[in-house]
């Protein structure tokens, strides 16, 4: 049996980095969906930018203020980040990903929405942090729920 060629160290580092970045993305989903502020805030760098159609948060305090606004306006949601394409360049990385999510607004309207995320990451203190995240909507509202009052009105 022939011996396997060793895997170059840089490929191993790349694979580890990509998996760690995917974990940061998953922590975003779990943190925002479960309103776990400690988990949600753990993914951001000090100079973070969080850009949503409903507002922008800059720096840790701005990110915290924006997510608290989201939690009031959208008290229940469930995010699914898919199709991540992650480019690692030393201690920085960028990613594009799709997202679909279910949400219930403060008025009780249930929606299925989709869009995309553009991420920038930075390695800090031995781990990856989100430096910038911007959401761009694709479908802004979907009347998928038969008993949804908004669905009847288009």
LINKATA-V285904 format. One record per pair of residues at least 24 apart in sequence whose C-alpha atoms are under 6 Angstrom apart, sorted by the first residue. I is the first residue (numbers start at 1). GAP is how many residues later the second one is. D is the distance in whole Angstrom. If there is no record, write none. Layout:
i->I gap->GAP d->D
i->I gap->GAP d->D
This chain:
i->29 gap->50 d->5
i->33 gap->44 d->5
i->33 gap->45 d->5
i->43 gap->86 d->5
i->43 gap->87 d->6
i->44 gap->85 d->5
i->44 gap->86 d->5
i->45 gap->84 d->5
i->45 gap->85 d->6
i->45 gap->86 d->5
i->48 gap->83 d->5
i->48 gap->84 d->5
i->49 gap->83 d->5
i->50 gap->82 d->6
i->50 gap->83 d->5
i->51 gap->83 d->5
i->52 gap->83 d->5
i->73 gap->32 d->6
i->73 gap->33 d->5
i->74 gap->30 d->6
i->74 gap->31 d->4
i->74 gap->32 d->6
i->76 gap->27 d->6
i->76 gap->28 d->5
i->77 gap->25 d->5
i->77 gap->26 d->4
i->78 gap->24 d->5
i->91 gap->31 d->6
i->91 gap->32 d->5
i->92 gap->29 d->6
i->92 gap->30 d->4
i->93 gap->27 d->6
i->93 gap->28 d->5
i->94 gap->25 d->5
i->94 gap->26 d->4
i->95 gap->24 d->5
i->111 gap->30 d->6
i->111 gap->31 d->6
i->112 gap->30 d->5
i->113 gap->26 d->5
i->113 gap->27 d->6
i->113 gap->28 d->6
i->114 gap->24 d->5
i->114 gap->25 d->5
